[in-house]
Amino acid sequence: GALAIDVLGPDGPTDALLALSGPRIVPPRRTGPSGHTLIGLDPGEWRIFASSSLLGATEQGVQLPETAVLTRLPVQLAPRAPTGDIAVLLLRIRDLDGTPIAGATVRASGQQVQTSAGGNALLTELAPGPQRIWIEGGAGLAPRELTLSLEPGSHERIVLLEPALQRVRIQAHDQRGRAVDAVIVAEGRGTITGRATPQGAAELQLAPGAWRVTARAEEGLGTLPVEVFAGEELPVQVIEVKPTASLLDVDRIVLGRPVPFALDEYDLGPEASPILDDVARLIRAQPSIRTVEIQGHTDDRGGVAYNQDLSERRALAVLDALVARGVDPERLVARGYGLMRPVRLGRDDETRALNRRVELVVLEGGP
């Protein structure tokens, strides 16, 4: 259907700013001096906000039928009292996904209004200058306070409300099930830290969503994925910490023992699993490490091209295995160096075994 709006002042048609709230989002528009505009709209209930710096503001509702007909809506703006210049503010209240928030309470300068079904609130007769505005979105949403500097005339702002934080309690246990002292780091929408002790759990305030929580203790490291839901308190989350054979040494991760590969092979066998489990746990527990280069190296047997391809495939196999163990792929890069970077020169079996290796180098971040 279509809606024809005619905005009238005391002397006839007048220019006004129109904002509409209804079944879909419609950008605000001005009528121009004619006071008239024609808008194609979906059927359903609509709220029309009309404002003028000279004549104030008003709000009207209209129901558009399912049939494709033209609906006319006259909007009358009355002269405001001669109290000097004023500001009119239309707030569009949304959540972080852009969904309108209906029924939110908005307070400013003694006014209190509720947002419409489309998430809009109209504040009129505001004094120009700084205005403090309080918004309460209801259950599951954090209240918000903001200050806007308003000039005389009509204004519009989109305000996003974040989910309310939820209390999440984290306890660290050793392999015997005993509570231990640990630094707790939660990564998700930001990084939140706390401390768990044998006497009590760490209490973190986390936004709804997916988090990866790490515990670092003298007894070892542990990680746990945690899903936080709005308005729902989780039971105490327990992270088991285990010693790691791998160590973080300035700019590299020193493996507890080499990643084994069969001669001329790049597939990982079952004997590699505990080594990679250990490395993955170390990387996940160190959020300061931003990028790790997985380097593949070979000995001197075979041609340059063959060894380059083999080293690249081995590096990629380790990368895939770490990703499968929960390491963010954005933190990893695989590169093969073939036979170009031996740790020792020589052609004996011991030297060649040393040169056949995978190394993990920290490119960005670190302890």
C-alpha positions in Angstrom: 0.0 0.0 0.0 0.9 3.7 0.0 0.6 6.4 2.6 0.2 10.0 1.7 1.2 12.3 4.6 0.3 16.0 4.8 1.8 17.9 7.6 -0.1 21.1 8.5 0.8 24.0 10.7 -1.4 26.9 11.8 -0.9 28.6 8.4 -1.2 25.6 6.2 1.4 23.0 4.9 4.8 23.1 6.6 8.2 21.5 6.4 8.7 18.6 8.9 11.0 15.7 9.6 9.2 12.4 9.5 10.3 9.1 11.2 8.3 6.0 10.7 8.2 2.8 12.8 6.4 -0.3 11.7 6.8 -3.7 10.0 10.1 -2.7 8.3 12.8 0.0 8.6 12.1 3.2 6.6 14.8 5.9 6.5 13.6 9.3 7.9 12.7 12.0 5.4 11.7 15.6 5.2 8.4 16.7 3.6 9.8 20.0 2.2 7.8 23.3 2.2 4.8 21.5 0.7 4.3 19.4 3.8 3.5 16.4 1.6 5.1 13.1 1.0 4.1 9.8 -0.5 5.6 6.6 0.9 5.2 2.9 -0.2 4.7 0.8 3.0 3.9 -2.7 4.0 0.5 -3.5 5.4 0.3 -3.3 9.2 0.4 -0.9 12.1 2.7 2.2 11.7 3.7 5.0 14.0 4.5 8.3 12.4 6.7 10.9 14.3 6.6 14.4 12.8 8.7 17.2 14.2 9.6 20.8 13.4 12.0 23.2 15.1 9.3 25.9 14.9 6.2 23.9 15.7 7.3 21.1 18.0 6.5 17.4 17.4 3.7 14.9 17.4 3.1 11.2 17.0 0.2 9.4 15.2 -0.7 5.9 14.4 -2.2 4.4 11.3 -3.2 0.9 10.2 -2.5 0.1 6.5 -4.8 -2.5 5.0 -3.7 -5.6 3.1 -5.2 -4.3 -0.1 -3.1 -2.0 -2.3 -4.9 1.3 -1.6 -3.8 4.8 -0.9 -4.2 5.9 2.7 -4.2 9.6 3.5 -3.0 10.9 6.9 -3.2 14.5 7.9 -0.7 15.5 10.6 -1.3 18.7 12.6 1.5 20.5 14.3 0.4 23.1 16.8 2.6 26.1 17.6 4.7 25.5 20.7 4.8 27.9 23.6 7.2 30.8 23.2 9.9 29.4 25.5 12.8 30.0 23.1 14.5 27.5 20.8 13.9 23.8 21.6 15.3 20.5 20.4 13.4 17.4 19.4 15.1 14.0 19.6 14.0 10.8 18.0 15.8 7.8 19.5 15.9 4.4 17.7 16.7 1.8 20.3 18.2 -1.4 19.0 20.1 -4.5 20.3 23.5 -5.4 18.9 21.9 -7.4 16.1 19.9 -4.3 15.0 16.6 -5.6 16.3 14.2 -2.9 17.6 13.6 -3.0 21.3 10.0 -2.3 22.1 8.9 -1.2 25.6 12.3 0.3 26.6 12.0 3.2 29.1 13.7 6.5 28.0 14.1 9.4 30.5 15.5 12.9 29.9 14.7 16.4 31.3 11.7 15.2 33.3 10.2 13.3 30.4 9.7 9.5 30.4 8.5 7.7 27.3 8.4 4.0 26.2 9.7 2.9 22.9 7.1 1.8 20.3 6.9 -1.6 18.7 9.5 -0.4 16.2 11.9 0.6 19.0 11.4 4.4 18.6 11.0 7.0 21.3 10.3 10.7 20.7 11.6 13.3 23.2 10.1 16.8 22.7 10.7 20.2 24.2 14.3 19.6 25.1 16.5 22.5 25.9 19.4 22.9 23.5 22.8 22.0 24.9 24.0 18.8 26.8 21.2 16.4 27.6 21.7 13.3 29.8 19.5 10.4 28.7 18.8 7.2 30.6 17.6 4.1 28.7 16.4 0.9 30.4 15.8 -2.0 27.9 14.4 -4.5 30.3 15.4 -8.1 31.2 18.6 -9.3 29.6 19.8 -5.9 28.5 22.2 -3.6 30.3 20.9 0.0 31.0 22.7 2.8 29.3 23.3 6.4 30.0 24.5 8.9 27.4 25.0 12.6 27.0 24.1 14.3 23.7 24.8 17.9 22.8 21.7 19.1 20.9 21.3 22.2 18.8 17.8 23.7 18.3 15.8 21.7 15.8 15.1 18.0 15.1 17.6 15.2 15.7 17.8 11.5 15.4 20.1 8.9 17.0 20.4 5.1 16.9 21.3 3.8 20.3 22.5 0.2 20.8 21.9 -1.7 24.1 24.3 -4.4 25.1 23.2 -7.6 26.8 23.4 -7.6 30.6 26.5 -9.2 32.0 26.1 -12.6 33.7 28.0 -13.9 36.7 30.1 -16.9 35.8 32.1 -18.8 38.5 35.2 -20.7 37.5 37.2 -23.1 39.7 40.5 -24.8 38.8 41.2 -28.3 39.9 44.4 -30.4 39.6 44.4 -34.0 38.3 43.4 -35.3 41.8 40.3 -33.1 41.9 41.7 -30.6 44.4 41.0 -26.9 44.0 44.1 -24.9 43.2 45.2 -21.3 42.9 45.0 -20.2 39.3 44.8 -17.2 37.0 41.6 -17.3 35.0 41.4 -15.7 31.5 38.1 -15.7 29.5 38.3 -14.8 25.8 35.2 -14.0 23.8 33.7 -10.5 23.4 36.9 -9.1 24.9 39.3 -10.5 27.5 38.2 -10.8 31.2 40.6 -12.0 33.9 40.1 -13.2 37.5 41.7 -15.4 40.1 40.5 -18.7 41.5 41.8 -20.0 44.9 41.4 -23.2 46.9 38.9 -21.3 49.0 36.7 -20.0 46.2 35.9 -19.7 42.6 36.8 -16.7 40.4 33.7 -14.7 39.6 33.7 -13.2 36.1 31.1 -10.9 34.6 30.6 -12.1 31.0 28.3 -11.0 28.2 26.1 -13.7 26.6 27.9 -15.7 23.9 30.7 -18.2 23.4 33.8 -17.9 25.6 37.0 -19.9 25.9 38.2 -19.9 29.5 41.8 -20.7 30.5 43.2 -21.6 33.9 47.0 -21.1 34.5 48.4 -22.6 37.7 51.7 -24.0 39.0 50.1 -27.4 38.5 49.6 -26.8 34.8 47.2 -25.4 32.3 43.6 -26.1 31.3 41.0 -24.7 29.0 37.2 -25.0 28.8 34.6 -23.6 26.3 31.7 -21.9 28.1 28.5 -20.7 26.6 26.8 -17.8 28.4 23.1 -17.2 28.0 21.2 -14.0 28.9 19.3 -14.2 32.2 20.7 -17.7 33.0 23.2 -18.3 35.8 25.5 -21.3 35.1 26.7 -23.7 37.8 30.3 -23.4 38.8 32.5 -24.3 35.8 35.5 -26.5 36.7 38.7 -26.5 34.6 41.2 -29.4 35.1 44.8 -28.2 34.9 47.5 -30.6 33.8 51.3 -30.2 33.4 52.5 -29.5 29.9 55.6 -31.0 28.4 55.8 -28.2 25.9 57.3 -24.9 27.1 57.0 -21.3 25.9 60.5 -19.9 25.5 60.4 -16.2 24.5 59.8 -16.5 20.7 59.2 -20.2 20.2 57.4 -23.2 21.7 59.8 -25.9 22.7 58.1 -29.3 22.2 58.3 -31.9 24.9 59.4 -34.4 22.2 59.5 -34.2 18.4 56.4 -34.7 16.3 57.1 -38.1 14.6 56.7 -38.7 10.9 57.5 -41.9 9.0 60.2 -41.7 6.3 58.9 -39.8 3.3 55.4 -39.4 4.9 53.4 -36.4 6.1 50.5 -38.2 7.8 50.3 -38.0 11.6 50.1 -41.3 13.4 48.5 -42.0 16.8 51.8 -41.5 18.6 51.7 -37.8 17.7 48.4 -37.3 19.5 49.7 -36.7 23.0 52.3 -34.3 21.7 49.8 -32.2 19.8 47.3 -32.3 22.7 50.0 -30.8 24.8 50.9 -28.1 22.3 47.3 -27.2 21.7 46.6 -26.8 25.4 49.7 -24.5 25.7 48.7 -22.3 22.8 45.0 -22.1 24.0 46.2 -21.1 27.5 48.4 -18.3 26.2 46.0 -15.6 24.7 49.0 -13.2 24.4 50.3 -15.4 21.5 48.7 -14.0 18.4 50.5 -15.8 15.6 52.5 -19.1 15.6 54.4 -20.2 12.5 54.5 -24.0 12.1 57.7 -24.7 10.3 58.4 -28.0 8.4 62.0 -29.1 7.9 63.6 -32.1 6.2 67.0 -33.8 6.0 69.2 -33.7 2.9 68.0 -36.9 1.2 66.0 -36.3 -1.9 65.8 -33.3 -4.2 65.1 -29.7 -3.3 61.6 -29.6 -4.8 60.6 -32.9 -3.3 61.7 -31.9 0.2 60.1 -28.5 -0.1 56.7 -30.1 -0.9 57.2 -32.7 1.9 58.0 -30.0 4.5 55.0 -28.0 3.5 52.6 -31.0 3.8 54.0 -31.8 7.3 53.5 -28.3 8.5 50.0 -28.2 7.2 49.2 -31.6 8.9 50.3 -30.2 12.2 48.3 -27.0 11.6 45.1 -29.0 10.9 45.7 -31.2 14.0 46.0 -28.1 16.2 42.9 -26.6 14.8 41.0 -29.8 15.4 42.1 -29.5 19.0 40.5 -26.1 19.4 43.3 -23.6 18.4 41.9 -20.7 16.4 43.2 -21.1 12.8 43.7 -17.3 12.6 46.6 -17.8 15.1 48.4 -20.3 13.0 50.4 -20.2 9.7 52.2 -23.2 8.1 55.4 -22.9 6.1 57.7 -25.5 4.7 61.5 -24.8 4.5 62.6 -28.1 3.0 66.3 -28.8 3.5 67.4 -25.2 3.6 67.6 -24.7 7.4 69.4 -27.6 9.0 70.2 -27.4 12.7 73.4 -29.3 12.1 75.5 -30.1 9.1 76.3 -33.7 8.3 75.0 -36.9 6.6 75.0 -39.3 9.5 71.8 -40.8 10.8 71.8 -38.8 14.0 72.3 -35.4 12.2 69.6 -36.3 9.7 67.2 -37.2 12.5 67.8 -33.8 14.1 67.1 -32.0 10.8 63.8 -33.8 10.2 61.6 -31.7 12.5 58.7 -29.4 13.0 59.3 -26.2 14.9 56.8 -23.7 16.3 57.9 -20.1 16.2 56.0 -17.2 17.8 55.7 -14.4 15.2 53.4 -12.1 17.2 52.7 -11.8 20.9 54.3 -14.0 23.5 54.8 -14.1 27.3 
